[in-house]
Amino acid sequence: MLIKALALAAVFFVIYIMFFKKSNKEVQSNRKKSKKQAPKGDVMMECEKCETFVSEDEAIIKDGKFYCSKKCAGVK
Ligand SMILES: [Zn+2]
């Protein structure tokens, strides 16, 4: 009886692990999808002053030109 209970517990444990791994993968693929939907962050822009490449998210736009930092943009 005890062995049956242990076997049942093991089966439930395996099912739990499989389900947990599957849901984990689904979360990761969802994250990848959301990244693809927002490709803006992966676009690299060249700094107008020092020619350093920065992601569009981090770049500072001044007069329609991209800068890597406030220093290069001349913004205080
Ligand atoms: Zn710069």
PDB file of the backbone (N, CA, C, O) and the ligand in Angstrom, with CONECT records:
HET     ZN  A 101       1
ATOM      1  N   MET A   1       0.838  -1.213   0.000  1.00  0.00           N
ATOM      2  CA  MET A   1       0.000   0.000   0.000  1.00  0.00           C
ATOM      3  C   MET A   1       0.870   1.258   0.000  1.00  0.00           C
ATOM      4  O   MET A   1       0.609   2.235  -0.703  1.00  0.00           O
ATOM      5  N   LEU A   2       1.914   1.182   0.825  1.00  0.00           N
ATOM      6  CA  LEU A   2       2.815   2.330   0.912  1.00  0.00           C
ATOM      7  C   LEU A   2       3.548   2.534  -0.411  1.00  0.00           C
ATOM      8  O   LEU A   2       3.758   3.664  -0.850  1.00  0.00           O
ATOM      9  N   ILE A   3       3.938   1.411  -1.046  1.00  0.00           N
ATOM     10  CA  ILE A   3       4.636   1.496  -2.329  1.00  0.00           C
ATOM     11  C   ILE A   3       3.721   2.096  -3.392  1.00  0.00           C
ATOM     12  O   ILE A   3       4.168   2.881  -4.229  1.00  0.00           O
ATOM     13  N   LYS A   4       2.465   1.734  -3.360  1.00  0.00           N
ATOM     14  CA  LYS A   4       1.491   2.284  -4.318  1.00  0.00           C
ATOM     15  C   LYS A   4       1.353   3.790  -4.124  1.00  0.00           C
ATOM     16  O   LYS A   4       1.283   4.556  -5.085  1.00  0.00           O
ATOM     17  N   ALA A   5       1.314   4.189  -2.871  1.00  0.00           N
ATOM     18  CA  ALA A   5       1.195   5.611  -2.569  1.00  0.00           C
ATOM     19  C   ALA A   5       2.431   6.369  -3.060  1.00  0.00           C
ATOM     20  O   ALA A   5       2.333   7.474  -3.594  1.00  0.00           O
ATOM     21  N   LEU A   6       3.586   5.752  -2.866  1.00  0.00           N
ATOM     22  CA  LEU A   6       4.835   6.380  -3.318  1.00  0.00           C
ATOM     23  C   LEU A   6       4.871   6.470  -4.844  1.00  0.00           C
ATOM     24  O   LEU A   6       5.296   7.478  -5.409  1.00  0.00           O
ATOM     25  N   ALA A   7       4.414   5.389  -5.506  1.00  0.00           N
ATOM     26  CA  ALA A   7       4.388   5.368  -6.973  1.00  0.00           C
ATOM     27  C   ALA A   7       3.449   6.451  -7.488  1.00  0.00           C
ATOM     28  O   ALA A   7       3.756   7.148  -8.455  1.00  0.00           O
ATOM     29  N   LEU A   8       2.328   6.581  -6.845  1.00  0.00           N
ATOM     30  CA  LEU A   8       1.347   7.601  -7.224  1.00  0.00           C
ATOM     31  C   LEU A   8       1.951   8.999  -7.038  1.00  0.00           C
ATOM     32  O   LEU A   8       1.793   9.878  -7.885  1.00  0.00           O
ATOM     33  N   ALA A   9       2.642   9.179  -5.918  1.00  0.00           N
ATOM     34  CA  ALA A   9       3.282  10.463  -5.637  1.00  0.00           C
ATOM     35  C   ALA A   9       4.346  10.765  -6.693  1.00  0.00           C
ATOM     36  O   ALA A   9       4.497  11.904  -7.134  1.00  0.00           O
ATOM     37  N   ALA A  10       5.093   9.703  -7.095  1.00  0.00           N
ATOM     38  CA  ALA A  10       6.136   9.876  -8.110  1.00  0.00           C
ATOM     39  C   ALA A  10       5.518  10.282  -9.439  1.00  0.00           C
ATOM     40  O   ALA A  10       6.035  11.158 -10.133  1.00  0.00           O
ATOM     41  N   VAL A  11       4.398   9.634  -9.791  1.00  0.00           N
ATOM     42  CA  VAL A  11       3.711   9.962 -11.049  1.00  0.00           C
ATOM     43  C   VAL A  11       3.241  11.411 -11.024  1.00  0.00           C
ATOM     44  O   VAL A  11       3.418  12.149 -11.994  1.00  0.00           O
ATOM     45  N   PHE A  12       2.647  11.806  -9.921  1.00  0.00           N
ATOM     46  CA  PHE A  12       2.183  13.188  -9.805  1.00  0.00           C
ATOM     47  C   PHE A  12       3.352  14.171  -9.870  1.00  0.00           C
ATOM     48  O   PHE A  12       3.250  15.265 -10.425  1.00  0.00           O
ATOM     49  N   PHE A  13       4.470  13.732  -9.276  1.00  0.00           N
ATOM     50  CA  PHE A  13       5.658  14.583  -9.286  1.00  0.00           C
ATOM     51  C   PHE A  13       6.165  14.782 -10.710  1.00  0.00           C
ATOM     52  O   PHE A  13       6.515  15.893 -11.107  1.00  0.00           O
ATOM     53  N   VAL A  14       6.200  13.673 -11.485  1.00  0.00           N
ATOM     54  CA  VAL A  14       6.660  13.750 -12.883  1.00  0.00           C
ATOM     55  C   VAL A  14       5.718  14.631 -13.694  1.00  0.00           C
ATOM     56  O   VAL A  14       6.162  15.462 -14.487  1.00  0.00           O
ATOM     57  N   ILE A  15       4.429  14.448 -13.495  1.00  0.00           N
ATOM     58  CA  ILE A  15       3.439  15.265 -14.218  1.00  0.00           C
ATOM     59  C   ILE A  15       3.631  16.745 -13.858  1.00  0.00           C
ATOM     60  O   ILE A  15       3.574  17.624 -14.718  1.00  0.00           O
ATOM     61  N   TYR A  16       3.857  16.993 -12.571  1.00  0.00           N
ATOM     62  CA  TYR A  16       4.054  18.359 -12.108  1.00  0.00           C
ATOM     63  C   TYR A  16       5.290  18.980 -12.757  1.00  0.00           C
ATOM     64  O   TYR A  16       5.265  20.126 -13.206  1.00  0.00           O
ATOM     65  N   ILE A  17       6.388  18.187 -12.797  1.00  0.00           N
ATOM     66  CA  ILE A  17       7.627  18.689 -13.399  1.00  0.00           C
ATOM     67  C   ILE A  17       7.430  18.985 -14.884  1.00  0.00           C
ATOM     68  O   ILE A  17       7.874  20.017 -15.387  1.00  0.00           O
ATOM     69  N   MET A  18       6.755  18.059 -15.579  1.00  0.00           N
ATOM     70  CA  MET A  18       6.519  18.239 -17.014  1.00  0.00           C
ATOM     71  C   MET A  18       5.673  19.481 -17.265  1.00  0.00           C
ATOM     72  O   MET A  18       5.953  20.278 -18.162  1.00  0.00           O
ATOM     73  N   PHE A  19       4.644  19.623 -16.460  1.00  0.00           N
ATOM     74  CA  PHE A  19       3.752  20.776 -16.625  1.00  0.00           C
ATOM     75  C   PHE A  19       4.500  22.074 -16.323  1.00  0.00           C
ATOM     76  O   PHE A  19       4.341  23.084 -17.008  1.00  0.00           O
ATOM     77  N   PHE A  20       5.321  22.009 -15.271  1.00  0.00           N
ATOM     78  CA  PHE A  20       6.077  23.192 -14.873  1.00  0.00           C
ATOM     79  C   PHE A  20       7.052  23.607 -15.973  1.00  0.00           C
ATOM     80  O   PHE A  20       7.179  24.790 -16.292  1.00  0.00           O
ATOM     81  N   LYS A  21       7.740  22.617 -16.547  1.00  0.00           N
ATOM     82  CA  LYS A  21       8.699  22.911 -17.623  1.00  0.00           C
ATOM     83  C   LYS A  21       7.988  23.467 -18.851  1.00  0.00           C
ATOM     84  O   LYS A  21       8.472  24.391 -19.504  1.00  0.00           O
ATOM     85  N   LYS A  22       6.813  22.877 -19.153  1.00  0.00           N
ATOM     86  CA  LYS A  22       6.067  23.308 -20.321  1.00  0.00           C
ATOM     87  C   LYS A  22       5.606  24.757 -20.163  1.00  0.00           C
ATOM     88  O   LYS A  22       5.752  25.576 -21.071  1.00  0.00           O
ATOM     89  N   SER A  23       5.048  25.053 -18.990  1.00  0.00           N
ATOM     90  CA  SER A  23       4.564  26.411 -18.760  1.00  0.00           C
ATOM     91  C   SER A  23       5.729  27.400 -18.754  1.00  0.00           C
ATOM     92  O   SER A  23       5.586  28.554 -19.159  1.00  0.00           O
ATOM     93  N   ASN A  24       6.878  26.926 -18.287  1.00  0.00           N
ATOM     94  CA  ASN A  24       8.077  27.757 -18.294  1.00  0.00           C
ATOM     95  C   ASN A  24       8.488  28.109 -19.724  1.00  0.00           C
ATOM     96  O   ASN A  24       8.857  29.246 -20.020  1.00  0.00           O
ATOM     97  N   LYS A  25       8.412  27.090 -20.617  1.00  0.00           N
ATOM     98  CA  LYS A  25       8.765  27.316 -22.025  1.00  0.00           C
ATOM     99  C   LYS A  25       7.782  28.273 -22.674  1.00  0.00           C
ATOM    100  O   LYS A  25       8.166  29.124 -23.478  1.00  0.00           O
ATOM    101  N   GLU A  26       6.517  28.130 -22.323  1.00  0.00           N
ATOM    102  CA  GLU A  26       5.499  29.004 -22.896  1.00  0.00           C
ATOM    103  C   GLU A  26       5.761  30.458 -22.510  1.00  0.00           C
ATOM    104  O   GLU A  26       5.580  31.371 -23.316  1.00  0.00           O
ATOM    105  N   VAL A  27       6.181  30.652 -21.286  1.00  0.00           N
ATOM    106  CA  VAL A  27       6.484  32.007 -20.823  1.00  0.00           C
ATOM    107  C   VAL A  27       7.658  32.573 -21.608  1.00  0.00           C
ATOM    108  O   VAL A  27       7.662  33.739 -22.004  1.00  0.00           O
ATOM    109  N   GLN A  28       8.670  31.708 -21.826  1.00  0.00           N
ATOM    110  CA  GLN A  28       9.860  32.172 -22.547  1.00  0.00           C
ATOM    111  C   GLN A  28       9.530  32.515 -23.993  1.00  0.00           C
ATOM    112  O   GLN A  28      10.015  33.514 -24.524  1.00  0.00           O
ATOM    113  N   SER A  29       8.684  31.667 -24.647  1.00  0.00           N
ATOM    114  CA  SER A  29       8.332  31.942 -26.039  1.00  0.00           C
ATOM    115  C   SER A  29       7.473  33.190 -26.127  1.00  0.00           C
ATOM    116  O   SER A  29       7.550  33.940 -27.101  1.00  0.00           O
ATOM    117  N   ASN A  30       6.657  33.409 -25.110  1.00  0.00           N
ATOM    118  CA  ASN A  30       5.860  34.631 -25.092  1.00  0.00           C
ATOM    119  C   ASN A  30       6.760  35.854 -24.984  1.00  0.00           C
ATOM    120  O   ASN A  30       6.507  36.892 -25.595  1.00  0.00           O
ATOM    121  N   ARG A  31       7.817  35.703 -24.192  1.00  0.00           N
ATOM    122  CA  ARG A  31       8.757  36.822 -24.041  1.00  0.00           C
ATOM    123  C   ARG A  31       9.446  37.112 -25.367  1.00  0.00           C
ATOM    124  O   ARG A  31       9.648  38.268 -25.738  1.00  0.00           O
ATOM    125  N   LYS A  32       9.808  36.022 -26.085  1.00  0.00           N
ATOM    126  CA  LYS A  32      10.475  36.196 -27.376  1.00  0.00           C
ATOM    127  C   LYS A  32       9.543  36.877 -28.365  1.00  0.00           C
ATOM    128  O   LYS A  32       9.953  37.735 -29.147  1.00  0.00           O
ATOM    129  N   LYS A  33       8.265  36.468 -28.309  1.00  0.00           N
ATOM    130  CA  LYS A  33       7.285  37.058 -29.216  1.00  0.00           C
ATOM    131  C   LYS A  33       7.129  38.548 -28.939  1.00  0.00           C
ATOM    132  O   LYS A  33       7.085  39.359 -29.865  1.00  0.00           O
ATOM    133  N   SER A  34       7.045  38.902 -27.663  1.00  0.00           N
ATOM    134  CA  SER A  34       6.852  40.305 -27.328  1.00  0.00           C
ATOM    135  C   SER A  34       8.080  41.123 -27.729  1.00  0.00           C
ATOM    136  O   SER A  34       7.976  42.308 -28.046  1.00  0.00           O
ATOM    137  N   LYS A  35       9.245  40.468 -27.710  1.00  0.00           N
ATOM    138  CA  LYS A  35      10.461  41.167 -28.148  1.00  0.00           C
ATOM    139  C   LYS A  35      10.410  41.438 -29.644  1.00  0.00           C
ATOM    140  O   LYS A  35      10.823  42.497 -30.115  1.00  0.00           O
ATOM    141  N   LYS A  36       9.885  40.439 -30.393  1.00  0.00           N
ATOM    142  CA  LYS A  36       9.809  40.600 -31.842  1.00  0.00           C
ATOM    143  C   LYS A  36       8.813  41.688 -32.215  1.00  0.00           C
ATOM    144  O   LYS A  36       8.973  42.386 -33.216  1.00  0.00           O
ATOM    145  N   GLN A  37       7.779  41.816 -31.386  1.00  0.00           N
ATOM    146  CA  GLN A  37       6.766  42.818 -31.679  1.00  0.00           C
ATOM    147  C   GLN A  37       7.306  44.232 -31.433  1.00  0.00           C
ATOM    148  O   GLN A  37       6.774  45.208 -31.962  1.00  0.00           O
ATOM    149  N   ALA A  38       8.353  44.328 -30.635  1.00  0.00           N
ATOM    150  CA  ALA A  38       8.946  45.632 -30.367  1.00  0.00           C
ATOM    151  C   ALA A  38      10.418  45.622 -30.775  1.00  0.00           C
ATOM    152  O   ALA A  38      11.299  45.559 -29.918  1.00  0.00           O
ATOM    153  N   PRO A  39      10.689  45.683 -32.085  1.00  0.00           N
ATOM    154  CA  PRO A  39      12.083  45.602 -32.555  1.00  0.00           C
ATOM    155  C   PRO A  39      12.853  46.907 -32.374  1.00  0.00           C
ATOM    156  O   PRO A  39      14.035  46.986 -32.707  1.00  0.00           O
ATOM    157  N   LYS A  40      12.196  47.905 -31.857  1.00  0.00           N
ATOM    158  CA  LYS A  40      12.817  49.212 -31.710  1.00  0.00           C
ATOM    159  C   LYS A  40      14.087  49.162 -30.844  1.00  0.00           C
ATOM    160  O   LYS A  40      15.069  49.849 -31.128  1.00  0.00           O
ATOM    161  N   GLY A  41      14.053  48.347 -29.796  1.00  0.00           N
ATOM    162  CA  GLY A  41      15.173  48.294 -28.862  1.00  0.00           C
ATOM    163  C   GLY A  41      16.430  47.710 -29.458  1.00  0.00           C
ATOM    164  O   GLY A  41      17.524  47.938 -28.941  1.00  0.00           O
ATOM    165  N   ASP A  42      16.294  46.945 -30.558  1.00  0.00           N
ATOM    166  CA  ASP A  42      17.472  46.308 -31.148  1.00  0.00           C
ATOM    167  C   ASP A  42      18.089  47.153 -32.259  1.00  0.00           C
ATOM    168  O   ASP A  42      19.124  46.787 -32.815  1.00  0.00           O
ATOM    169  N   VAL A  43      17.471  48.259 -32.578  1.00  0.00           N
ATOM    170  CA  VAL A  43      17.993  49.105 -33.648  1.00  0.00           C
ATOM    171  C   VAL A  43      19.168  49.923 -33.108  1.00  0.00           C
ATOM    172  O   VAL A  43      19.042  50.640 -32.115  1.00  0.00           O
ATOM    173  N   MET A  44      20.306  49.799 -33.782  1.00  0.00           N
ATOM    174  CA  MET A  44      21.491  50.529 -33.334  1.00  0.00           C
ATOM    175  C   MET A  44      21.644  51.815 -34.143  1.00  0.00           C
ATOM    176  O   MET A  44      21.535  51.816 -35.369  1.00  0.00           O
ATOM    177  N   MET A  45      21.895  52.892 -33.437  1.00  0.00           N
ATOM    178  CA  MET A  45      22.072  54.173 -34.091  1.00  0.00           C
ATOM    179  C   MET A  45      23.488  54.686 -33.819  1.00  0.00           C
ATOM    180  O   MET A  45      24.055  54.479 -32.746  1.00  0.00           O
ATOM    181  N   GLU A  46      24.027  55.351 -34.816  1.00  0.00           N
ATOM    182  CA  GLU A  46      25.388  55.849 -34.677  1.00  0.00           C
ATOM    183  C   GLU A  46      25.366  57.268 -34.105  1.00  0.00           C
ATOM    184  O   GLU A  46      24.613  58.137 -34.545  1.00  0.00           O
ATOM    185  N   CYS A  47      26.218  57.456 -33.114  1.00  0.00           N
ATOM    186  CA  CYS A  47      26.315  58.784 -32.515  1.00  0.00           C
ATOM    187  C   CYS A  47      26.871  59.772 -33.534  1.00  0.00           C
ATOM    188  O   CYS A  47      27.858  59.499 -34.217  1.00  0.00           O
ATOM    189  N   GLU A  48      26.222  60.910 -33.618  1.00  0.00           N
ATOM    190  CA  GLU A  48      26.598  61.921 -34.614  1.00  0.00           C
ATOM    191  C   GLU A  48      27.992  62.499 -34.322  1.00  0.00           C
ATOM    192  O   GLU A  48      28.691  62.945 -35.232  1.00  0.00           O
ATOM    193  N   LYS A  49      28.375  62.483 -33.059  1.00  0.00           N
ATOM    194  CA  LYS A  49      29.623  63.134 -32.677  1.00  0.00           C
ATOM    195  C   LYS A  49      30.804  62.171 -32.573  1.00  0.00           C
ATOM    196  O   LYS A  49      31.843  62.397 -33.194  1.00  0.00           O
ATOM    197  N   CYS A  50      30.653  61.093 -31.788  1.00  0.00           N
ATOM    198  CA  CYS A  50      31.801  60.214 -31.548  1.00  0.00           C
ATOM    199  C   CYS A  50      31.686  58.881 -32.287  1.00  0.00           C
ATOM    200  O   CYS A  50      32.542  58.010 -32.129  1.00  0.00           O
ATOM    201  N   GLU A  51      30.629  58.714 -33.097  1.00  0.00           N
ATOM    202  CA  GLU A  51      30.437  57.529 -33.937  1.00  0.00           C
ATOM    203  C   GLU A  51      30.301  56.235 -33.136  1.00  0.00           C
ATOM    204  O   GLU A  51      30.575  55.153 -33.655  1.00  0.00           O
ATOM    205  N   THR A  52      29.887  56.339 -31.894  1.00  0.00           N
ATOM    206  CA  THR A  52      29.604  55.145 -31.092  1.00  0.00           C
ATOM    207  C   THR A  52      28.187  54.672 -31.391  1.00  0.00           C
ATOM    208  O   THR A  52      27.259  55.471 -31.521  1.00  0.00           O
ATOM    209  N   PHE A  53      28.044  53.347 -31.497  1.00  0.00           N
ATOM    210  CA  PHE A  53      26.710  52.804 -31.760  1.00  0.00           C
ATOM    211  C   PHE A  53      25.960  52.589 -30.454  1.00  0.00           C
ATOM    212  O   PHE A  53      26.467  51.956 -29.528  1.00  0.00           O
ATOM    213  N   VAL A  54      24.770  53.115 -30.396  1.00  0.00           N
ATOM    214  CA  VAL A  54      23.911  52.941 -29.228  1.00  0.00           C
ATOM    215  C   VAL A  54      22.544  52.467 -29.702  1.00  0.00           C
ATOM    216  O   VAL A  54      22.124  52.766 -30.819  1.00  0.00           O
ATOM    217  N   SER A  55      21.853  51.722 -28.835  1.00  0.00           N
ATOM    218  CA  SER A  55      20.505  51.274 -29.189  1.00  0.00           C
ATOM    219  C   SER A  55      19.584  52.483 -29.239  1.00  0.00           C
ATOM    220  O   SER A  55      19.779  53.477 -28.539  1.00  0.00           O
ATOM    221  N   GLU A  56      18.575  52.363 -30.088  1.00  0.00           N
ATOM    222  CA  GLU A  56      17.662  53.494 -30.289  1.00  0.00           C
ATOM    223  C   GLU A  56      17.008  53.924 -28.977  1.00  0.00           C
ATOM    224  O   GLU A  56      16.705  55.099 -28.772  1.00  0.00           O
ATOM    225  N   ASP A  57      16.794  52.937 -28.086  1.00  0.00           N
ATOM    226  CA  ASP A  57      16.168  53.235 -26.796  1.00  0.00           C
ATOM    227  C   ASP A  57      17.041  54.153 -25.951  1.00  0.00           C
ATOM    228  O   ASP A  57      16.542  55.037 -25.254  1.00  0.00           O
ATOM    229  N   GLU A  58      18.366  53.930 -26.023  1.00  0.00           N
ATOM    230  CA  GLU A  58      19.281  54.692 -25.179  1.00  0.00           C
ATOM    231  C   GLU A  58      19.766  55.963 -25.861  1.00  0.00           C
ATOM    232  O   GLU A  58      20.287  56.868 -25.209  1.00  0.00           O
ATOM    233  N   ALA A  59      19.593  56.023 -27.169  1.00  0.00           N
ATOM    234  CA  ALA A  59      20.111  57.161 -27.906  1.00  0.00           C
ATOM    235  C   ALA A  59      19.361  58.440 -27.555  1.00  0.00           C
ATOM    236  O   ALA A  59      18.177  58.410 -27.218  1.00  0.00           O
ATOM    237  N   ILE A  60      20.051  59.532 -27.636  1.00  0.00           N
ATOM    238  CA  ILE A  60      19.435  60.835 -27.393  1.00  0.00           C
ATOM    239  C   ILE A  60      19.248  61.511 -28.751  1.00  0.00           C
ATOM    240  O   ILE A  60      20.199  61.675 -29.514  1.00  0.00           O
ATOM    241  N   ILE A  61      18.025  61.895 -29.032  1.00  0.00           N
ATOM    242  CA  ILE A  61      17.720  62.505 -30.322  1.00  0.00           C
ATOM    243  C   ILE A  61      17.635  64.015 -30.143  1.00  0.00           C
ATOM    244  O   ILE A  61      16.868  64.535 -29.332  1.00  0.00           O
ATOM    245  N   LYS A  62      18.451  64.687 -30.931  1.00  0.00           N
ATOM    246  CA  LYS A  62      18.456  66.157 -30.863  1.00  0.00           C
ATOM    247  C   LYS A  62      18.530  66.685 -32.285  1.00  0.00           C
ATOM    248  O   LYS A  62      19.445  66.335 -33.031  1.00  0.00           O
ATOM    249  N   ASP A  63      17.592  67.510 -32.659  1.00  0.00           N
ATOM    250  CA  ASP A  63      17.500  68.073 -34.004  1.00  0.00           C
ATOM    251  C   ASP A  63      17.502  66.973 -35.072  1.00  0.00           C
ATOM    252  O   ASP A  63      18.080  67.138 -36.146  1.00  0.00           O
ATOM    253  N   GLY A  64      16.848  65.850 -34.762  1.00  0.00           N
ATOM    254  CA  GLY A  64      16.726  64.760 -35.725  1.00  0.00           C
ATOM    255  C   GLY A  64      17.988  63.928 -35.867  1.00  0.00           C
ATOM    256  O   GLY A  64      18.062  63.067 -36.744  1.00  0.00           O
ATOM    257  N   LYS A  65      18.987  64.169 -35.016  1.00  0.00           N
ATOM    258  CA  LYS A  65      20.232  63.409 -35.061  1.00  0.00           C
ATOM    259  C   LYS A  65      20.390  62.604 -33.769  1.00  0.00           C
ATOM    260  O   LYS A  65      19.891  62.985 -32.710  1.00  0.00           O
ATOM    261  N   PHE A  66      21.097  61.485 -33.891  1.00  0.00           N
ATOM    262  CA  PHE A  66      21.247  60.590 -32.741  1.00  0.00           C
ATOM    263  C   PHE A  66      22.589  60.809 -32.057  1.00  0.00           C
ATOM    264  O   PHE A  66      23.624  60.988 -32.698  1.00  0.00           O
ATOM    265  N   TYR A  67      22.529  60.788 -30.740  1.00  0.00           N
ATOM    266  CA  TYR A  67      23.750  60.916 -29.946  1.00  0.00           C
ATOM    267  C   TYR A  67      23.786  59.820 -28.894  1.00  0.00           C
ATOM    268  O   TYR A  67      22.741  59.353 -28.439  1.00  0.00           O
ATOM    269  N   CYS A  68      25.019  59.399 -28.499  1.00  0.00           N
ATOM    270  CA  CYS A  68      25.149  58.299 -27.552  1.00  0.00           C
ATOM    271  C   CYS A  68      24.893  58.765 -26.130  1.00  0.00           C
ATOM    272  O   CYS A  68      24.453  57.978 -25.292  1.00  0.00           O
ATOM    273  N   SER A  69      25.156  60.013 -25.849  1.00  0.00           N
ATOM    274  CA  SER A  69      24.988  60.513 -24.493  1.00  0.00           C
ATOM    275  C   SER A  69      24.598  61.988 -24.522  1.00  0.00           C
ATOM    276  O   SER A  69      24.687  62.654 -25.553  1.00  0.00           O
ATOM    277  N   LYS A  70      24.172  62.467 -23.388  1.00  0.00           N
ATOM    278  CA  LYS A  70      23.814  63.884 -23.280  1.00  0.00           C
ATOM    279  C   LYS A  70      25.020  64.775 -23.550  1.00  0.00           C
ATOM    280  O   LYS A  70      24.901  65.893 -24.050  1.00  0.00           O
ATOM    281  N   LYS A  71      26.183  64.237 -23.201  1.00  0.00           N
ATOM    282  CA  LYS A  71      27.426  64.982 -23.394  1.00  0.00           C
ATOM    283  C   LYS A  71      27.656  65.254 -24.888  1.00  0.00           C
ATOM    284  O   LYS A  71      27.967  66.373 -25.295  1.00  0.00           O
ATOM    285  N   CYS A  72      27.492  64.177 -25.698  1.00  0.00           N
ATOM    286  CA  CYS A  72      27.684  64.329 -27.148  1.00  0.00           C
ATOM    287  C   CYS A  72      26.593  65.203 -27.751  1.00  0.00           C
ATOM    288  O   CYS A  72      26.845  65.957 -28.692  1.00  0.00           O
ATOM    289  N   ALA A  73      25.381  65.103 -27.210  1.00  0.00           N
ATOM    290  CA  ALA A  73      24.270  65.875 -27.746  1.00  0.00           C
ATOM    291  C   ALA A  73      24.370  67.344 -27.369  1.00  0.00           C
ATOM    292  O   ALA A  73      23.727  68.201 -27.975  1.00  0.00           O
ATOM    293  N   GLY A  74      25.190  67.621 -26.356  1.00  0.00           N
ATOM    294  CA  GLY A  74      25.333  68.991 -25.890  1.00  0.00           C
ATOM    295  C   GLY A  74      24.160  69.401 -25.017  1.00  0.00           C
ATOM    296  O   GLY A  74      23.859  70.585 -24.868  1.00  0.00           O
ATOM    297  N   VAL A  75      23.499  68.391 -24.436  1.00  0.00           N
ATOM    298  CA  VAL A  75      22.361  68.659 -23.544  1.00  0.00           C
ATOM    299  C   VAL A  75      22.845  68.584 -22.103  1.00  0.00           C
ATOM    300  O   VAL A  75      23.549  67.651 -21.717  1.00  0.00           O
ATOM    301  N   LYS A  76      22.462  69.566 -21.327  1.00  0.00           N
ATOM    302  CA  LYS A  76      22.899  69.563 -19.931  1.00  0.00           C
ATOM    303  C   LYS A  76      21.939  68.754 -19.069  1.00  0.00           C
ATOM    304  O   LYS A  76      22.144  68.637 -17.861  1.00  0.00           O
TER     305      LYS A  76
HETATM  306 ZN    ZN A 101      28.791  60.132 -28.741  1.00  0.00          ZN2+
END
